[in-house]
Amino acid sequence: MRQRQVIGRVAGRRHQYGRHSGGCLELHRRARSDDRRARAHHRGARTAARGHRTGRTAAGGTGSRCAAAGCAAACRAETRAADAAAGETRTTDPRRAGIRAARGLLRKLDDLVLGNGGRWLCAAAVALAASVSGAGGAGADPAPAGKELVVLGDSFSANAWDFFDEGNSCLRHGRTAWPVQLGKLMGVYGTDEMSDPSCPGASIDSGPGWSLAQEAQKADKAGAFGPNTKVVTLQFGLNDKWGKSDQTLWKSLQVCVFNLVDGCDPEAIDQGRMPDYNGVSGTLMAQRMRNAVTYIKYYAPNAHIVFVGYPELFTPGSSTVCLSIGGIVPFIQSRGRAVVEYFDRIDQAQREAAQTLGIEFLDARALTTGHGLCSSQPWLNGVFDPRTDLDGLFFHPSSQGDAVVANAIYDRYGH
């Protein structure tokens, strides 16, 4: 049985995120603008009233805007709830009460939005608008303090694959994966101060595995985001679909990477055997990640949000792809230019996206230079290669490669 089919990509179908979620993005911008005004003028009855009116205006326009993103039902429900909350009596601290109301609102909508990234993002947008309005939330759960370390990512974060997990619950993680090592360095591994829903096959929004939004929602339900959150890591991009191709990197392994007859050069894109690296860009990557990142920034205002790059698998600009088998017999694809170029484009896009989103970027490629799969001292696993981890996930970091990444994150952000 294949991986669990997770319905609900970030705004419906692939790449509709950028074209059809303008309403949600606009609502995020309005909410952030309202937040700045509330921070400066929230004291006093007159200002509280102005915040009340502003919050109702932002919430009232939600239904029509979010309908364009295919989530009208969720947004109408949010709007009604936000309007009702706006009519309640304020507590002594209106901003804190508003945040509690917004979080309670998201929890009540779990049955509606679970598995649907687009609706979750609209819910997040409305929650932001409701929270800055200063609306009261009688009976709402208190806002969580947050966990010190939150890890969201794909198999390069989880670094394990449970082939018997038909539901793809993503509960298994490599015992030496860099998040595990980082958690130990920070003293939070195995405690309630760490949340790691990272999952093999995860993508920004392409499916069929877990998406960035769904992982963030799962972490949020566990109380991961709050003022005490210190580090939030993101590691995504390789498993997404780009450009004109409907191909993913995982599916291209057999038909392109390991295809010694046809090779895996640039023409493989037009042949449908390789993801279209020409469609990879930092602008598009940032656009597809923006709503989730905005949500995390808002609810974990003190956290370092770190976009973790991928390690060096192959020498940048080369045409050779390698994989060691038993440490003796190397598999060499001499016509692997498209594979190498894909990794190069993803690396560049991650840097640009991090800058656009205003978050940190960890250059894992620079940290692992000279230790790719074709090197004499690889820090990535082959197939039963005694130089790395014998039972490690091939094409993924060994314990030594993960240690370098964990230490770098800890040294820069984890203290």
ZILIN-V124431 format. One record per residue. N is the residue number from 0. SS is DSSP state (@ for helix, = for strand, . for the rest). PSI is psi in degrees with one decimal (NA if undefined). Layout:
n->N ss->SS psi->PSI
n->N ss->SS psi->PSI
This chain:
n->0 ss->. psi->135.2
n->1 ss->. psi->176.2
n->2 ss->. psi->152.8
n->3 ss->. psi->128.0
n->4 ss->. psi->110.9
n->5 ss->. psi->113.0
n->6 ss->. psi->155.0
n->7 ss->. psi->81.7
n->8 ss->= psi->171.4
n->9 ss->. psi->-31.6
n->10 ss->. psi->47.9
n->11 ss->= psi->-118.5
n->12 ss->. psi->168.8
n->13 ss->. psi->131.4
n->14 ss->. psi->3.0
n->15 ss->@ psi->-11.2
n->16 ss->@ psi->-50.9
n->17 ss->@ psi->-33.7
n->18 ss->@ psi->-30.9
n->19 ss->@ psi->7.7
n->20 ss->. psi->24.7
n->21 ss->@ psi->-35.9
n->22 ss->@ psi->-44.3
n->23 ss->@ psi->-40.7
n->24 ss->@ psi->-41.9
n->25 ss->@ psi->-39.3
n->26 ss->@ psi->-38.1
n->27 ss->@ psi->-45.0
n->28 ss->@ psi->-40.9
n->29 ss->@ psi->-40.7
n->30 ss->@ psi->-41.6
n->31 ss->@ psi->-38.9
n->32 ss->@ psi->-43.6
n->33 ss->@ psi->-37.8
n->34 ss->@ psi->-43.1
n->35 ss->@ psi->-41.3
n->36 ss->@ psi->-39.8
n->37 ss->@ psi->-36.5
n->38 ss->@ psi->-36.1
n->39 ss->@ psi->-28.2
n->40 ss->@ psi->23.5
n->41 ss->. psi->-13.8
n->42 ss->. psi->139.9
n->43 ss->. psi->150.8
n->44 ss->@ psi->-38.9
n->45 ss->@ psi->-43.7
n->46 ss->@ psi->-37.2
n->47 ss->@ psi->-40.2
n->48 ss->@ psi->-41.2
n->49 ss->@ psi->-41.1
n->50 ss->@ psi->-36.1
n->51 ss->@ psi->-45.5
n->52 ss->@ psi->-41.6
n->53 ss->@ psi->-42.6
n->54 ss->@ psi->-40.5
n->55 ss->@ psi->-36.4
n->56 ss->@ psi->-45.2
n->57 ss->@ psi->-42.5
n->58 ss->@ psi->-36.5
n->59 ss->@ psi->-27.0
n->60 ss->. psi->6.9
n->61 ss->@ psi->-44.1
n->62 ss->@ psi->-49.1
n->63 ss->@ psi->-36.6
n->64 ss->@ psi->-45.9
n->65 ss->@ psi->-16.8
n->66 ss->@ psi->-33.3
n->67 ss->. psi->-22.9
n->68 ss->. psi->7.5
n->69 ss->. psi->23.9
n->70 ss->. psi->39.4
n->71 ss->@ psi->-42.8
n->72 ss->@ psi->-46.0
n->73 ss->@ psi->-42.6
n->74 ss->@ psi->-33.7
n->75 ss->@ psi->-40.3
n->76 ss->@ psi->-42.0
n->77 ss->@ psi->-42.3
n->78 ss->@ psi->-46.5
n->79 ss->@ psi->-42.3
n->80 ss->@ psi->-39.8
n->81 ss->@ psi->-40.4
n->82 ss->@ psi->-41.6
n->83 ss->@ psi->-41.3
n->84 ss->@ psi->-35.6
n->85 ss->@ psi->-23.9
n->86 ss->. psi->-8.3
n->87 ss->. psi->161.2
n->88 ss->. psi->136.7
n->89 ss->. psi->151.9
n->90 ss->. psi->-177.3
n->91 ss->. psi->-39.7
n->92 ss->. psi->96.5
n->93 ss->@ psi->-34.7
n->94 ss->@ psi->-43.8
n->95 ss->@ psi->-37.9
n->96 ss->@ psi->-38.2
n->97 ss->@ psi->-40.6
n->98 ss->@ psi->-42.2
n->99 ss->@ psi->-39.5
n->100 ss->@ psi->-41.5
n->101 ss->@ psi->-42.4
n->102 ss->@ psi->-41.0
n->103 ss->@ psi->-35.8
n->104 ss->@ psi->-42.4
n->105 ss->@ psi->-40.5
n->106 ss->@ psi->-39.0
n->107 ss->@ psi->-23.4
n->108 ss->. psi->7.8
n->109 ss->@ psi->-44.8
n->110 ss->@ psi->-28.6
n->111 ss->@ psi->-39.7
n->112 ss->@ psi->-12.3
n->113 ss->. psi->124.4
n->114 ss->. psi->3.6
n->115 ss->. psi->95.8
n->116 ss->@ psi->-38.4
n->117 ss->@ psi->-44.8
n->118 ss->@ psi->-37.4
n->119 ss->@ psi->-39.6
n->120 ss->@ psi->-37.8
n->121 ss->@ psi->-39.6
n->122 ss->@ psi->-40.4
n->123 ss->@ psi->-41.9
n->124 ss->@ psi->-44.4
n->125 ss->@ psi->-36.5
n->126 ss->@ psi->-38.3
n->127 ss->@ psi->-44.9
n->128 ss->@ psi->-42.0
n->129 ss->@ psi->-38.2
n->130 ss->@ psi->-35.8
n->131 ss->@ psi->-9.0
n->132 ss->. psi->-16.7
n->133 ss->. psi->17.4
n->134 ss->. psi->143.4
n->135 ss->. psi->158.3
n->136 ss->. psi->67.8
n->137 ss->. psi->126.2
n->138 ss->. psi->-4.7
n->139 ss->. psi->151.4
n->140 ss->. psi->145.5
n->141 ss->. psi->148.2
n->142 ss->. psi->133.5
n->143 ss->. psi->153.3
n->144 ss->. psi->-23.8
n->145 ss->. psi->160.5
n->146 ss->. psi->149.5
n->147 ss->. psi->-40.7
n->148 ss->= psi->127.6
n->149 ss->= psi->126.8
n->150 ss->= psi->120.3
n->151 ss->= psi->130.1
n->152 ss->= psi->-172.5
n->153 ss->. psi->-153.5
n->154 ss->@ psi->-18.8
n->155 ss->@ psi->-15.2
n->156 ss->@ psi->-49.3
n->157 ss->@ psi->-40.4
n->158 ss->. psi->43.4
n->159 ss->. psi->155.0
n->160 ss->. psi->119.6
n->161 ss->. psi->99.9
n->162 ss->. psi->-11.7
n->163 ss->. psi->0.2
n->164 ss->. psi->85.2
n->165 ss->. psi->-28.0
n->166 ss->. psi->-1.6
n->167 ss->. psi->55.1
n->168 ss->. psi->-13.7
n->169 ss->. psi->35.1
n->170 ss->. psi->-16.5
n->171 ss->. psi->132.7
n->172 ss->. psi->147.8
n->173 ss->. psi->138.6
n->174 ss->. psi->-18.2
n->175 ss->. psi->16.4
n->176 ss->. psi->151.0
n->177 ss->@ psi->-33.7
n->178 ss->@ psi->-35.4
n->179 ss->@ psi->-47.1
n->180 ss->@ psi->-38.5
n->181 ss->@ psi->-42.8
n->182 ss->@ psi->-37.8
n->183 ss->@ psi->-39.8
n->184 ss->@ psi->-37.3
n->185 ss->@ psi->-7.9
n->186 ss->. psi->23.7
n->187 ss->. psi->-5.7
n->188 ss->. psi->132.9
n->189 ss->. psi->5.5
n->190 ss->. psi->176.9
n->191 ss->. psi->2.4
n->192 ss->. psi->9.0
n->193 ss->= psi->135.4
n->194 ss->= psi->125.2
n->195 ss->= psi->82.6
n->196 ss->. psi->19.5
n->197 ss->. psi->148.7
n->198 ss->. psi->135.7
n->199 ss->. psi->138.7
n->200 ss->. psi->-1.7
n->201 ss->. psi->150.0
n->202 ss->= psi->174.3
n->203 ss->. psi->-51.6
n->204 ss->. psi->12.5
n->205 ss->. psi->-26.0
n->206 ss->. psi->179.3
n->207 ss->. psi->-6.3
n->208 ss->. psi->-167.1
n->209 ss->. psi->149.4
n->210 ss->= psi->168.0
n->211 ss->@ psi->-45.9
n->212 ss->@ psi->-40.1
n->213 ss->@ psi->-38.6
n->214 ss->@ psi->-41.6
n->215 ss->@ psi->-39.8
n->216 ss->@ psi->-42.5
n->217 ss->@ psi->-43.2
n->218 ss->@ psi->-40.3
n->219 ss->@ psi->-38.7
n->220 ss->@ psi->-26.0
n->221 ss->. psi->6.3
n->222 ss->. psi->31.1
n->223 ss->. psi->-30.7
n->224 ss->. psi->126.2
n->225 ss->. psi->-178.0
n->226 ss->. psi->-21.5
n->227 ss->. psi->-3.5
n->228 ss->. psi->125.6
n->229 ss->. psi->-46.1
n->230 ss->= psi->131.6
n->231 ss->= psi->121.6
n->232 ss->= psi->144.4
n->233 ss->= psi->134.5
n->234 ss->= psi->95.6
n->235 ss->. psi->165.9
n->236 ss->. psi->-38.9
n->237 ss->. psi->-32.2
n->238 ss->. psi->5.8
n->239 ss->. psi->163.2
n->240 ss->. psi->139.6
n->241 ss->. psi->151.2
n->242 ss->. psi->-141.5
n->243 ss->. psi->-6.4
n->244 ss->. psi->144.9
n->245 ss->. psi->11.6
n->246 ss->. psi->150.4
n->247 ss->. psi->161.6
n->248 ss->@ psi->-41.6
n->249 ss->@ psi->-44.7
n->250 ss->@ psi->-21.2
n->251 ss->@ psi->-9.4
n->252 ss->@ psi->-52.1
n->253 ss->@ psi->-43.6
n->254 ss->@ psi->-12.5
n->255 ss->@ psi->-61.2
n->256 ss->@ psi->-45.8
n->257 ss->. psi->10.3
n->258 ss->. psi->95.1
n->259 ss->. psi->-16.4
n->260 ss->. psi->-53.2
n->261 ss->. psi->-15.9
n->262 ss->. psi->-174.5
n->263 ss->. psi->55.2
n->264 ss->. psi->177.8
n->265 ss->. psi->-30.5
n->266 ss->@ psi->-16.0
n->267 ss->@ psi->-23.0
n->268 ss->@ psi->-50.3
n->269 ss->@ psi->-24.7
n->270 ss->. psi->-1.8
n->271 ss->. psi->20.1
n->272 ss->. psi->-2.6
n->273 ss->. psi->142.2
n->274 ss->. psi->148.7
n->275 ss->. psi->94.1
n->276 ss->@ psi->-16.3
n->277 ss->@ psi->-19.4
n->278 ss->@ psi->-0.5
n->279 ss->. psi->126.6
n->280 ss->. psi->152.8
n->281 ss->@ psi->-35.0
n->282 ss->@ psi->-47.3
n->283 ss->@ psi->-39.7
n->284 ss->@ psi->-44.0
n->285 ss->@ psi->-39.6
n->286 ss->@ psi->-40.4
n->287 ss->@ psi->-19.0
n->288 ss->@ psi->-13.1
n->289 ss->@ psi->-46.9
n->290 ss->@ psi->-44.3
n->291 ss->@ psi->-41.5
n->292 ss->@ psi->-40.6
n->293 ss->@ psi->-42.0
n->294 ss->@ psi->-48.0
n->295 ss->@ psi->-43.2
n->296 ss->@ psi->-41.5
n->297 ss->@ psi->-45.8
n->298 ss->@ psi->-13.3
n->299 ss->. psi->66.8
n->300 ss->. psi->-19.6
n->301 ss->. psi->2.1
n->302 ss->. psi->148.6
n->303 ss->= psi->117.1
n->304 ss->= psi->116.0
n->305 ss->= psi->118.4
n->306 ss->= psi->110.0
n->307 ss->= psi->121.4
n->308 ss->. psi->173.6
n->309 ss->. psi->150.0
n->310 ss->. psi->170.3
n->311 ss->. psi->112.3
n->312 ss->. psi->-42.6
n->313 ss->. psi->155.4
n->314 ss->. psi->122.8
n->315 ss->. psi->136.6
n->316 ss->. psi->-2.1
n->317 ss->. psi->-178.1
n->318 ss->. psi->9.6
n->319 ss->. psi->130.9
n->320 ss->= psi->133.1
n->321 ss->= psi->156.2
n->322 ss->= psi->119.3
n->323 ss->= psi->135.9
n->324 ss->= psi->109.8
n->325 ss->. psi->10.0
n->326 ss->. psi->5.2
n->327 ss->. psi->-51.2
n->328 ss->= psi->108.5
n->329 ss->= psi->138.2
n->330 ss->= psi->127.2
n->331 ss->= psi->119.9
n->332 ss->= psi->103.0
n->333 ss->. psi->-14.2
n->334 ss->. psi->62.6
n->335 ss->. psi->30.8
n->336 ss->@ psi->-38.9
n->337 ss->@ psi->-36.4
n->338 ss->@ psi->-48.6
n->339 ss->@ psi->-41.9
n->340 ss->@ psi->-37.4
n->341 ss->@ psi->-46.9
n->342 ss->@ psi->-38.3
n->343 ss->@ psi->-42.9
n->344 ss->@ psi->-39.6
n->345 ss->@ psi->-43.4
n->346 ss->@ psi->-46.4
n->347 ss->@ psi->-40.6
n->348 ss->@ psi->-38.1
n->349 ss->@ psi->-41.9
n->350 ss->@ psi->-47.6
n->351 ss->@ psi->-39.9
n->352 ss->@ psi->-41.7
n->353 ss->@ psi->-42.4
n->354 ss->@ psi->-43.2
n->355 ss->@ psi->-40.6
n->356 ss->@ psi->-9.9
n->357 ss->. psi->36.8
n->358 ss->. psi->171.7
n->359 ss->= psi->155.2
n->360 ss->= psi->127.8
n->361 ss->= psi->117.9
n->362 ss->. psi->81.4
n->363 ss->@ psi->-27.2
n->364 ss->@ psi->-43.5
n->365 ss->@ psi->-35.5
n->366 ss->@ psi->-23.8
n->367 ss->. psi->15.3
n->368 ss->. psi->134.1
n->369 ss->. psi->3.4
n->370 ss->. psi->34.5
n->371 ss->. psi->-174.5
n->372 ss->. psi->-21.3
n->373 ss->. psi->-0.5
n->374 ss->. psi->168.0
n->375 ss->. psi->-17.4
n->376 ss->. psi->72.7
n->377 ss->. psi->143.4
n->378 ss->. psi->20.4
n->379 ss->= psi->150.0
n->380 ss->. psi->137.1
n->381 ss->. psi->-150.4
n->382 ss->= psi->107.5
n->383 ss->. psi->46.1
n->384 ss->. psi->115.3
n->385 ss->. psi->-14.5
n->386 ss->. psi->-17.1
n->387 ss->. psi->-135.3
n->388 ss->. psi->117.6
n->389 ss->. psi->-36.9
n->390 ss->. psi->15.5
n->391 ss->. psi->157.8
n->392 ss->. psi->118.7
n->393 ss->. psi->151.7
n->394 ss->. psi->4.7
n->395 ss->. psi->162.1
n->396 ss->= psi->144.3
n->397 ss->. psi->176.3
n->398 ss->@ psi->-34.0
n->399 ss->@ psi->-42.6
n->400 ss->@ psi->-39.2
n->401 ss->@ psi->-32.6
n->402 ss->@ psi->-38.4
n->403 ss->@ psi->-43.7
n->404 ss->@ psi->-45.3
n->405 ss->@ psi->-44.5
n->406 ss->@ psi->-37.3
n->407 ss->@ psi->-43.2
n->408 ss->@ psi->-41.8
n->409 ss->@ psi->-45.0
n->410 ss->@ psi->-34.9
n->411 ss->@ psi->-33.5
n->412 ss->@ psi->-14.0
n->413 ss->@ psi->-8.9
n->414 ss->. psi->NA
